[in-house]
């Protein structure tokens, strides 16, 4: 009896140890990892062994271009793999966290993923100036900020459409920023998927509980992920943390010591740039906080 052929596909949905793999012909299979360890994420290209007509076993995760994830002292949360750009959704209300936003940017830079901040709900004119002021300091980190309003579909398509075309983009944000509303404007069928999932679980919630990849009508892919209220970076070493702050680069070149931590060393180019006002104090404080957290965990 001939052995079933190995198939190649891409994971487009993940919920626990259940994965939906899309094959090149567009067909879908429910797949499970072999053994106890999962490790696969949405966006991964995998090889699978068919099991029946609709299921399969994940044999191998093919080489990744990148992987975005967060980690704390308890567990690791993987978001997605093989991503071109990260869209971090924030809003004037409810108040977004500068700390969480900064950590997401560090994770993106360290994984070589281009971050873009999407300032949603710009119709909230009373609180908009404060939000813009808080985001202004990130211009020195070469982070692009796009403004839009999820309740104005034409505006969403005009501002985000060109950025998403032909790319694989991950949508990320704290709860309450309007991420799901943006997704439903960009990918109308996403709402149907969310409702089906809620009914299957016997709940009425329409918030994202799992990660899923959607094909955009005009080309490209948009990956939706659950909202987050914490963003640990314990998986990064000191060099990777430094790389997460691109505004440090020019200063690093002038550091006297090759192993400078940019906190107290004499002749530190980063501290000199900080003193000249070229690096925002808040950004340097975040850098020191992340570094101290990882040192306290004995990560390096």
GIHU-V206791 format. One record per residue. N is the residue number from 1. RES is the residue in one letter. PSI is psi as a letter, one per 40 degrees, with the letter a starting at -180 (none if undefined). BURIAL is I if it has 9 or more other ideal C-beta (glycine too) atoms within 8 Angstrom, else O. D_CENTER is the distance of its C-alpha to the mean C-alpha in whole Angstrom. Layout:
BEGIN
{{N,RES,PSI,BURIAL,D_CENTER} {N,RES,PSI,BURIAL,D_CENTER}}
END
This chain:
BEGIN
{{1,X,h,O,45} {2,X,i,O,42} {3,X,i,O,39} {4,X,i,O,36} {5,X,i,O,34} {6,X,h,O,31} {7,X,i,I,28} {8,X,h,I,25} {9,X,a,I,22} {10,X,h,I,18} {11,X,h,I,16} {12,X,e,I,15} {13,X,i,I,15} {14,X,h,I,15} {15,X,h,O,17} {16,X,b,O,18} {17,X,e,O,20} {18,X,h,O,21} {19,X,i,I,19} {20,X,h,I,20} {21,X,h,I,20} {22,X,h,I,21} {23,X,i,I,24} {24,X,d,O,25} {25,X,e,O,28} {26,X,e,O,25} {27,X,i,O,27} {28,X,i,I,25} {29,X,h,I,25} {30,X,h,I,24} {31,X,i,I,24} {32,X,i,I,24} {33,X,i,I,23} {34,X,h,O,26} {35,X,a,O,27} {36,X,d,O,26} {37,X,h,O,22} {38,X,c,O,20} {39,X,d,O,17} {40,X,i,I,16} {41,X,i,I,12} {42,X,h,I,12} {43,X,e,I,12} {44,X,i,I,14} {45,X,h,I,18} {46,X,i,I,21} {47,X,h,I,24} {48,X,i,I,26} {49,X,h,I,30} {50,X,i,I,31} {51,X,h,O,32} {52,X,a,O,34} {53,X,e,O,33} {54,X,e,O,30} {55,X,i,I,28} {56,X,i,I,28} {57,X,h,I,27} {58,X,h,I,24} {59,X,d,I,26} {60,X,i,O,23} {61,X,h,I,20} {62,X,i,I,20} {63,X,h,O,19} {64,X,i,I,15} {65,X,d,O,14} {66,X,i,I,11} {67,X,h,I,9} {68,X,h,I,6} {69,X,i,I,7} {70,X,i,I,9} {71,X,i,I,13} {72,X,a,O,16} {73,X,e,O,20} {74,X,d,O,20} {75,X,i,O,17} {76,X,h,O,14} {77,X,h,O,11} {78,X,h,I,9} {79,X,c,I,6} {80,X,i,I,7} {81,X,i,I,9} {82,X,f,I,11} {83,X,h,I,9} {84,X,d,O,10} {85,X,i,I,8} {86,X,h,I,5} {87,X,h,I,7} {88,X,h,I,7} {89,X,h,I,10} {90,X,i,I,13} {91,X,i,I,17} {92,X,d,I,20} {93,X,h,O,21} {94,X,i,O,20} {95,X,h,O,20} {96,X,i,I,16} {97,X,h,O,16} {98,X,d,I,16} {99,X,d,O,15} {100,X,d,I,12} {101,X,d,I,11} {102,X,d,I,12} {103,X,d,I,11} {104,X,d,I,7} {105,X,d,I,9} {106,X,d,I,11} {107,X,d,I,8} {108,X,d,I,7} {109,X,d,I,11} {110,X,d,I,12} {111,X,e,I,10} {112,X,f,O,12} {113,X,h,I,9} {114,X,h,O,10} {115,X,i,I,8} {116,X,h,I,10} {117,X,h,I,11} {118,X,h,I,13} {119,X,h,I,16} {120,X,i,I,17} {121,X,f,I,20} {122,X,e,I,22} {123,X,e,O,25} {124,X,g,I,25} {125,X,d,O,28} {126,X,d,O,29} {127,X,e,I,26} {128,X,d,I,24} {129,X,d,O,26} {130,X,d,O,24} {131,X,d,I,21} {132,X,d,I,21} {133,X,d,O,23} {134,X,d,O,20} {135,X,e,I,18} {136,X,d,O,21} {137,X,e,I,21} {138,X,e,I,17} {139,X,d,O,19} {140,X,e,I,21} {141,X,e,I,17} {142,X,f,O,17} {143,X,h,I,14} {144,X,h,O,15} {145,X,h,I,15} {146,X,h,I,16} {147,X,h,O,18} {148,X,i,I,19} {149,X,h,I,20} {150,X,d,I,19} {151,X,e,O,23} {152,X,g,I,24} {153,X,d,O,23} {154,X,d,O,25} {155,X,d,I,23} {156,X,d,I,20} {157,X,d,I,21} {158,X,d,O,22} {159,X,d,I,19} {160,X,d,I,16} {161,X,d,I,18} {162,X,d,O,19} {163,X,d,I,16} {164,X,d,I,15} {165,X,h,I,18} {166,X,e,O,18} {167,X,i,I,14} {168,X,h,I,11} {169,X,h,I,9} {170,X,h,I,5} {171,X,h,I,6} {172,X,i,I,5} {173,X,i,I,8} {174,X,i,I,11} {175,X,i,O,14} {176,X,e,O,16} {177,X,e,I,15} {178,X,e,I,16} {179,X,d,I,12} {180,X,d,I,15} {181,X,d,I,17} {182,X,d,I,16} {183,X,d,I,15} {184,X,d,I,18} {185,X,d,I,19} {186,X,d,I,18} {187,X,g,I,18} {188,X,d,O,21} {189,X,e,O,22} {190,X,d,I,18} {191,X,d,I,21} {192,X,d,O,23} {193,X,d,I,21} {194,X,d,I,20} {195,X,d,I,23} {196,X,d,O,24} {197,X,d,I,22} {198,X,d,I,23} {199,X,d,O,27} {200,X,d,O,26} {201,X,e,O,25} {202,X,f,O,28} {203,X,i,O,26} {204,X,e,O,26} {205,X,i,O,22} {206,X,e,O,20} {207,X,i,O,17} {208,X,h,I,14} {209,X,e,O,15} {210,X,i,I,14} {211,X,h,I,11} {212,X,i,I,13} {213,X,h,I,13} {214,X,i,I,15} {215,X,h,O,17} {216,X,i,I,18} {217,X,d,O,22} {218,X,e,O,22} {219,X,i,O,20} {220,X,i,I,16} {221,X,i,I,14} {222,X,h,I,11} {223,X,h,I,9} {224,X,h,I,9} {225,X,i,I,8} {226,X,i,O,10} {227,X,i,I,10} {228,X,i,I,11} {229,X,e,O,13} {230,X,i,O,13} {231,X,g,I,11} {232,X,i,I,13} {233,X,f,I,13} {234,X,e,I,16} {235,X,e,O,15} {236,X,i,I,15} {237,X,i,O,19} {238,X,d,I,21} {239,X,d,O,20} {240,X,d,I,16} {241,X,d,I,16} {242,X,d,I,19} {243,X,d,I,17} {244,X,e,I,14} {245,X,g,I,16} {246,X,d,I,18} {247,X,e,I,20} {248,X,e,I,22} {249,X,d,O,23} {250,X,d,I,26} {251,X,d,I,27} {252,X,d,I,26} {253,X,e,O,29} {254,X,e,O,32} {255,X,h,I,31} {256,X,d,O,34} {257,X,h,O,33} {258,X,d,O,31} {259,X,f,O,29} {260,X,h,I,29} {261,X,e,O,26} {262,X,f,I,27} {263,X,d,O,28} {264,X,e,O,32} {265,X,i,I,33} {266,X,i,O,36} {267,X,f,O,35} {268,X,h,I,31} {269,X,d,I,30} {270,X,d,I,27} {271,X,d,I,29} {272,X,d,I,32} {273,X,d,I,29} {274,X,d,I,28} {275,X,d,O,32} {276,X,e,O,32} {277,X,e,O,29} {278,X,e,I,27} {279,X,h,I,24} {280,X,h,O,23} {281,X,d,O,25} {282,X,d,I,22} {283,X,d,I,19} {284,X,d,I,22} {285,X,d,O,22} {286,X,d,I,19} {287,X,d,I,19} {288,X,d,I,22} {289,X,d,I,21} {290,X,d,I,18} {291,X,d,I,21} {292,X,d,O,23} {293,X,d,I,21} {294,X,d,I,20} {295,X,d,I,24} {296,X,d,O,25} {297,X,e,O,24} {298,X,f,O,26} {299,X,d,O,23} {300,X,none,O,25}}
END
